[in-house]
Amino acid sequence: MTTHSLTPKLLTVLREGYSFESFRADALAGLTVAVVALPLSMALAIASGASPDKGLVTAVIAGFLISALGGSRTQVGGPTGAFVVVIFNIIAAHGYDGLLVATVLAGLILVAAGLLRLGQLIKFIPHPVITGFTAGIAVIIASSQVKDFLGLTMASVPAEFVPKWVAFFASMGTLDPATLAVGVGSLAVIVALRKVAPRLPGFLIAIVLAALAVHLLDLPVDTIGTRFPDIPSGLPAPSLPQVSLAMVQEVLPSAFTIAFLAGIEALLSAVVADGLAGTRHRSNQELIGQGVANLGSALFAGLPATGAIARTATNIRAGARTPVAGMMHAVFLLLFVLFGTDLMAYVPMAALAAILFLVAWGMSEYERFLVLLRMPNSDRAVLLITFGLTVLVDLTVAIGVGVTLASLLFMARMAESVAVDISGARDPDLDSEDAAQREELPEGVEVFRITGPFFFGVAGELLDTLRRLGQRPKVIILRLRLVPLLDASGARALEEFVSQAKLAGVEIVMSGVQPQPMAVLERLDLGARTFKVHHAPDFESALEIARKLAI
């Protein structure tokens, strides 16, 4: 892989030539995305247990760096719903300093992943795992907004899912009609605008109308101003978080979770952008850009950030041509942070809760969830277990268990697909070389055909086949033409097979070994230049060698 894959798309665009017309299109797209990102950034920050200004700072700093240094032409980044649960738990357990340390570590992990060219590995995360924890996060986000949407009076809200809902039902008698009306009204405005005028910024229009209604009607409704009376204006001065070895050890698992989620969502968003814009992203550079953006966000006391699919799609539909659009989105948000922070105080919490309900609904991907429920039992089990663990236990546990379970089930399916065949009649569609392999065998010669990748999940089958043989032959031919892959465990099984055969006085002939398995065998001194085994290019040649050895 060349260094070209580690070049930011912005540099590529500038080398190609950047016109004023492109800047005009990018600036308009950036303004459109900023209007969408403004209320969303505040809402996500509050749902994460932080103040609304933290979300805006993240959108400004991380959003600018993701576009400037990333590997996509049209990616837009900032705070997203995927981080809400993780951030909330880190702040609750380790305070805001713990979150900043975790964000720095996650940034370093992402940069390292990009430099190590691990961008392509993200695509191997099974879809049932992604859908399961995404839907689980959606349920948790929606649950976290029930109190503000209904205006419930509660001394505290339990962190765990089941106790939280028990507390909600116990507090239903304190429901505030005015708050509920503002929440339902905001929800109705957003849904209606999506149907009637989808190009309008429904989130922003809803919170403006809700703020005007609360102010003009003097409704006793909780707002950002009453919840956060001391919101600072402008950007904070950059500073390094207080880091200690103990803190690093405590938040490192959460840092890996942040990095995992950031990598997954950023690359999924980049793939969506490629499909919409007809471009091609650089996955490794995208990870590096995401890592630097998270480092920058932590430097300004912001939140973890990643590429946002909805904002990226909005950017493309608004006419974005280059990464400058995402940078301009950050610039427009910066202008609001510098000159319009005081206006945040009028935004009702119920209106933000309505926004987050719709964010959660979009994250849930219920259609894909329902489709996966119709898949084979193994996929369904991974989906439901990941979903259940995300909601009821912990996101880190859910991801770990989900990926591990999916991997084990995949290996079990792969093991079933690999065959050690001695009959020659397993597949009628094989060519003439593979048909009736035992008909021409000389006396004292046995033949096995192995089909499929030979890895640790099936390594023992070859040895079991040898043990099942009654009278030991003088020569065993191993037909490996249909083995495209040989891993360390599979090679170890072959090595042990050869050793046991040698002890029994049996010669081994390997035929049709492909390049990758041959390279592995060479390292074990079982390749073509060894005297431990015999090699033949095809089955006919292997038979000739076996006839001579069997005499």
Buried (B, 14 or more C-beta within 10 A) or exposed (E): EEEEBBBBBBEBBEEEEBEEEBBEBBBBBBBBBBBBBBBBBBBBBBBBBBBBBBBBBBBBBBBBBBBBBBBBBBBBBBBBBBBBBBBBBBBEEBEBBBBBBBBBBBBBBBBBBBBEBBBEEBEEBBBBBBBBBBBBBBBBBBBBBBBBBBBBEEEEBEBEBEEBEEBBEEBEEEEBEBBBBBBBBBBEBBBEBEEEEEEEBBBBBBBBBBBEBBEEEEBEBBBBBEBBEEBEEEBEEEEEBEEEEEBBEBBBBBBBBBBBBBBBBBBBBBBBBBEBBEBBBBBBBBBBBBBBBBBBBBBBBBBBBBBBBBBBBBBBBBBBBBBBBBBBBBBBBBEBBEEEBEEBBBBBBBBBBBBBBBBBBEBBBEEBBEEBEEBEEBBBBBBBBBBBBBBBBBBBBBBBBBBEBBBEBBBEEBBEEBBBBBEBEEEEEBEEEBEEBEEEBBEBBBBBBBBBBBBBBBBEBBBEBBEEBEEBBBBBBBBBBBBEEBBEBBBEBBBBBBEBBEEEEBBBBBBBBBEBBBEBBEEBEBBBEBEBBBBBEEBEBBBEBBBEBBE
